[in-house]
Amino acid sequence: MKQIMNQLIQLQDLCFTLDEQKALTKETHLQDLEESIQTLTLGLPPDSAKLFQKLIKHYATAVVPMAKGICTGCGMAVPTILAYEVQVGEKIFQCPRCTRIIYYRDSLPRQVKRVIKPSAGLDRFSASRLMIPELAGKDRQEVLAEMTQLLAEQGYIEQPDVLLEAALSRESIVPTAIEHGLAFPHVRGVEGGGLILACGLKKDGVSFGAPKKHLTRIFFFMVIPLAASAFYLQLITGLMESFREAPAREKLLECKTPEKMWQVLNQLTKKTIA
């Protein structure tokens, strides 16, 4: 049964990844992802596959972890007996309230519940203190470690090592680096808080898995709670639209301070991120 649950989790990750790739660019791994989704679906018991397809039509997330006895999809406290059965993992269980498939996780990357100034645009998700004008990292892991550490130092997340592991795991599915020197690394399904965006620049570029081995110079790192699993695709689309053209990317890369980065980022996304 645990194998079936792992397949369902993997299937959901692939569905998310397919949606991400469609939002980012058409010149990526769409066919491979679609084939992988079909193969995984066919490998599931028919009743499990049918349940997943039914739920994914209604929710951005059909399969969610139960952490500390709470369904992370709807926030309901799972009855004690059911919580124990979910932890044992001998059957597929659904949350009594939202009907999502739930599975046991002893811990999740946790975001500190910190309120960002409620207003339009990027102010809802980020701040100048989350800008890095010159990343020191020389490869994928070092860049992501630097950005997760910044989030922890600024009080936005706990356990940066857990967040880093989750980010690297996501990159192993399909790299989030695309053409134009852009990358959108992220971690979905964190516990608590709201969507958070950090931005880092590496003017010389690093290898991050972009097509044709192009180097990546601009990194938009997102921490995404379950409640924002659908909205973050809109954010990615807005960022892509803002930085599709070279002059916009170069203007951001010219920034030498976090404050200037923040100013330019807001200017360039004013029309694309409401």
Secondary structure as GFF3:
##gff-version 3
##sequence-region A 1 274
A	DSSP	alpha_helix	2	24	.	.	.	ID=ss1
A	DSSP	alpha_helix	30	42	.	.	.	ID=ss2
A	DSSP	alpha_helix	46	56	.	.	.	ID=ss3
A	DSSP	beta_strand	63	67	.	.	.	ID=ss4
A	DSSP	beta_strand	70	71	.	.	.	ID=ss5
A	DSSP	alpha_helix	80	88	.	.	.	ID=ss6
A	DSSP	beta_strand	93	94	.	.	.	ID=ss7
A	DSSP	beta_strand	101	104	.	.	.	ID=ss8
A	DSSP	three_ten_helix	121	124	.	.	.	ID=ss9
A	DSSP	three_ten_helix	128	130	.	.	.	ID=ss10
A	DSSP	beta_strand	131	132	.	.	.	ID=ss11
A	DSSP	alpha_helix	140	153	.	.	.	ID=ss12
A	DSSP	alpha_helix	160	173	.	.	.	ID=ss13
A	DSSP	three_ten_helix	179	181	.	.	.	ID=ss14
A	DSSP	beta_strand	182	183	.	.	.	ID=ss15
A	DSSP	beta_strand	186	190	.	.	.	ID=ss16
A	DSSP	beta_strand	196	207	.	.	.	ID=ss17
A	DSSP	three_ten_helix	211	213	.	.	.	ID=ss18
A	DSSP	beta_strand	215	225	.	.	.	ID=ss19
A	DSSP	three_ten_helix	226	228	.	.	.	ID=ss20
A	DSSP	alpha_helix	231	242	.	.	.	ID=ss21
A	DSSP	alpha_helix	246	253	.	.	.	ID=ss22
A	DSSP	alpha_helix	258	269	.	.	.	ID=ss23
###
